[in-house]
Every structure is written in C-alpha cells, then in structure tokens.
Amino acid sequence: MRLSREMLKTKKDLEKIGHFVIVPRHTEEYAELNTSDHMHNESVKNKINNDLIRHYYNEIKDGDAVLIINETLKDIPNYIGGNSFLEMAFAHVLNKKIFLLNPIPEMSYSDEMIAMQPIIIEGDLKKIK
C-alpha cells in the first residue's frame, strides 16, 4: 500500500480510457497516511480483521486481469512486494492476465515472476486490453 497514491492516479487514468478498476480496500485512506510504519500496522490489522487475502482472491477470480504497479521501493527498481506477488500468483492460477507497469525486478523470486509470463507495459496503460 506504499504506492497507494500511484494506485489512485492509475485508477483514474485507466477509467478515462474505459476500464473498470478495483483498487484494494482503504486505498484512499492509505494514500493520506504519512509514515510507512503506520501504514504497515494498519495493513496487517485490515488483512486479518477483513479477511482481505481471501477477499482479493475472489476479486481477481471475478475480474479479467491484474495490474501490478511496480515502482522503485526499498531501493529496488520495479519492486514487487509480497502482496503483489501473491496477487500475481492468484491471477496466474486463475488464468487471468497479469500486467506489470514496469519490467520484472531483480529479486529472490524473480524466476517465479518470469514463469507467470506477465505482460510488461513499460508505463503505457493503453497496452492493457
């Protein structure tokens, strides 16, 4: 959720070109938080109290695709964290399209991301079809 502001901007941009977009619950609230520590603590509580992992699985199941907004984070270019990796895996198993905003990062689980064969759009939202 550290990229919640980027998620909201991307949602607006995708809606302008005709897509229906679902962002994670409470994205607007996270976009207003000042510290990543506060954001992390709230995120854990929300995941447990609202059964969010299962909720997002069902949203992916009912959708057409996922878009991972992978920007530089934690000094890693194109970072993909645990939640996004999990959602990529859900989409892969459900035979849904996986779009990455930027190329696959160099991380310990890069091989698994490559194996999911995401479509890398290089920042061009018009490539999402």
FENLIN-V142132 format. One record per pair of residues at least 6 apart in sequence whose C-alpha atoms are under 6 Angstrom apart, sorted by the first residue. I is the first residue (numbers start at 1). GAP is how many residues later the second one is. Records with the same first field share a line. If there is no record, write none. Layout:
BEGIN
I=GAP / GAP
END
This chain:
BEGIN
4=23 / 27
5=26
64=32
65=31 / 32 / 33
66=32
67=32 / 33
68=32
69=32
70=8 / 9 / 10 / 32
71=7 / 8
72=6 / 7
73=6
78=27
79=26
98=20
99=19 / 20 / 21
100=20
101=20 / 21 / 22
102=18 / 20
103=17
121=6
END
